[in-house]
Amino acid sequence: YNTSHMFGFLSVFNPSILDRVEAINGGFPAEYGGRLSSILNVTSNSNIASQTKVSGDVGLLATRLYVEQPLIRDKASVWLAGRRTYIDKVIRLVNEELPYFFYDLNGKLVLQPNRRNKIEVSFYDGDDVLDIFRDRNNDGNGLTTSYASGNTSQSLRWAHTFPSQWKSSLSLIRSSYDYSISNRFEENSLLATSDIEDYSAKLIFRRDSLRNNSSIQFGGEWTRHSISPNVINTEGNIAEFLESSTTTGMLAHEMAFHVQHEFLATPSLLVNAGLRVSGGSTSKKNYLVGEPRLSLRYSLARDQSLKLSYSRMAQYMHRISNSAVTTPADVWYTITEEIAPQTSHQVSTAWQRYLSEEKVFISAEVYYKTMKNLIGYEEGTNLFLNTDFESKLIQGDGRAYGLEFLAKKESGKFTGWISYTLSWSRRRFDAINSGMWFPSRYDRRHNGAI
């Protein structure tokens, strides 16, 4: 729920553990859901180590260390990775103080008792901590501001190959996120906390056929969301103006089933057709949404192709924020009797070419996306110090469209990538701007990166 350190400047994904990172902007496979946005598929190292490996580096923002150790030859190994910023320590050398640090720890145990079974047990733990004391009168009665946020995650994955060549993958996952912000001055104190805990199970069956370059996949997943959006505790004189209060705890279940088939319709046309049926359940209401998916890829020549895709998505967890960038203090809210799931339709078409001699990949894509039941709030609503804001939440429509260009070179002496996006993003709520369309906070007309 918060994928960054240093308030958005650094990702929680430690580069030392990454095996593959894939960005999917359109033509979403049916197994993915739960959000209206694009997909970032991050895979960590799952290979059995053949020898002991230790690596690390000292960077401008953080120091990291990675250790990989075989346990049983070709059958079991383990790796551990950790990072910590040391800026707070360096600043002290020049008699200054920066009361902030972050750390994260990753680990994975990989077991492969035979060629048909593979088990992975992994964990993550990370925190950001800020503690500021300001004493302008030098009397020891200054203002103390403390902030802490962190994620934890544990997972068990069992991959099995049947004699019939069907493959299965079973994943059991627990994850949690929490933050706390406190201010203290003399006998006055203000503490705001929020936490989320998820339990998930996911089962997938897949079979690939080399004869006709086709594959069939189906499966299901379940997630239990337990949320305490806001807890406010006050003491001292401030309690006369802002009373302690607690948002009612929220519990929701999210389920989904999917099936997809990828096949060569002709020697030049690859088809991926799928259907995802998702649902959300609360104590008072149930929701069910069909999410069809279709992706076509037509080969123009050996090194270039055209793609056309359509996807419908549904989202049962809502991020309520006044910022386009995810922040630690964002409020996450589940579906309720009054708050329906968000849905979207997206169509996109792309031209792609790979220059084999130069080893350069080029892509140009246009897309159009419509959205329903987007979450918002009435003007003037205080999200942070508010435990009763559901009555202020509103839902409306959205649309986004644009052009994306990407060129990247991933091998050779010179590597890198460059991208440019021309896009529009609009929103419409009956209670805002007289019900007329307006640019959303995600509207970034020109966006380039290298």
Residue, then its C-alpha position, 0 to 999 in steps of 0.5 A: y500500500n506504500t511502495s516507496h521510502m524517503f517519501g517517494f524518492l526510493s522504491v521499496f524494491n531492493p535492486s539486489i533481489l530483482d530477477r525481472v520487472e515487467a510493466i504492462n500498460g494494456g492487454f492485461p492478462a485475466e489473472y491480474g485484477g484488483r486495480l484500475s491502473s497499469i501493472l508492475n510485475v516484480t519477480s525476485n530471485s528464485n534460483i537455487a544457489s550453486q555457491t556462496k555469494v556476497s555483494g553490496d554497495v555504498g550509495l548516495l542514499a543507502t547502503r545495501l548488502y546481499v548474501e546468497q548461500p546454498l544449503i543442499r546442493d541443487k535442492a535448497s538455498v537461501w538469500l538475505a538482503g538488507r538496506r539502510t540509509y546512513i544520511d542521518k549518521v553522515i550529517r552528525l559528522v558535521n554537527e548537524e542533525l537529520p532525524y530520519f532513516f529507513y531500512d528494509l529486509n528481504g529474505k527467501l528460502v528456495l526448496q526444490p526436492n525434485r523436478r516436479n516441485k518447488i517451494e519458496v518461503s519469503f518475507y519482507d519488512g521495512d520501516d521509515v522513521l522520522d523524529i523531530f524535536r524543536d525547542r525554540n526557547n531552549d527550555g526543554n519544552g519544545l515540540t516533538t513530531s514523530y512519524a513511522s510507517g512500514n510494510t511487512s509481508q510473508s508468503l509461501r508458494w508451491a509450484h507443482t508440475f503434473p505428469s500430464q504437463w499441467k502446472s499449478s501454483l499455490s500461494l498463501i500471503r499475509s501482508s500489513y501496512d501501518y503508519s503513526i504520526s504524533n505531535r507532543f508539546e508539554e502536556n498536549s499530544l496528538l496521535a493519528t494511526s492507521d493500519i491494514e492487514d490482508y490475508s490472501a490465497k491464490l491457485i493457478f493451473r496452466r498448460d502450454s502446448l509447443r505444437n500450436n504455440s498455445s496455452i490455457q490457464f485458469g484459477g482463483e484467488w481470495t483476499r481478506h481485507s481488515i482495515s482501521p482507516n483512522v484512529i485519533n488520540t488526544e490529550g491535554n488542552i488540545a482534547e477540548f478542540l479535537e476529541s479522541s475518536t476511532t473509525t469503525g473497523m472495516l472487514a471486506h472479502e475480495m474474490a476472483f476467478h479467471v480463465q484465459h486461452e492464448f493461441l495462434a489463429t493464423p501464422s501472423l495473428l496471436v490471440n489472448a482471450g480471457l474472462r475474469v469474474s471478480g466480487g466483493s463482499t461486506s457484512k451488508k452488501n455483495y458486488l459482482v463484476g465481469e471483466p472480459r479481456l482480449s489482446l491481439r498481436y499481428s506480425l507485420a514482419r519478423d521484427q515489428s508488430l501491431k497490437l490491439s487490446y481491450s480490458r475491463m477492470a474492477q477495484y474494491m479498495h479505494r485510495i483517498s488522497n489529495s495527492a497524485v503520488t502515493t503518500p504514507a498518510d493516504v487513507w484506504y477504504t474498502i467497498t461498503e453498502e454505499i461505496a461501490p467498486q470502481t470499474s474501467h474500460q480500456v482500449s489500446t493499440a500499439w506498434q512495436r519494432y525490435l532492431s536486432e542489429e542495434k538491439v533497440f526496442i521501439s514502441a508507440e501506443v495510443y489508449y483510451k480509458t473510461m472509469k466509473n465510481l471513482i472515489g472522491y470527497e466533498e470540497g473542504t473535507n479533512l482527510f487526516l484528522n477525521t474518523d467520520f468522513e464516509s458521509k463526505l465521500i463521493q463517486g464519479d466518472g473519469r476518462a484518460y487518453g493519450l500517446e506513449f513512446l518508448a525506446k530502450k536498449e538493454s544489452g551491449k556497451f551502451t544501455g538505457w531507455i527514453s520515454y515520452t507521454l502525451s496524455w489527458s486525464r479528466r474527472r466529473f463529480d456531481a458535487i464538484n465544479s457544478g458537475m462539469w468535467f475538470p482536469s484531475r490531479y493525475d493530468r500530466r500533459h507532457n511527461g518525459a524520462i530518460 
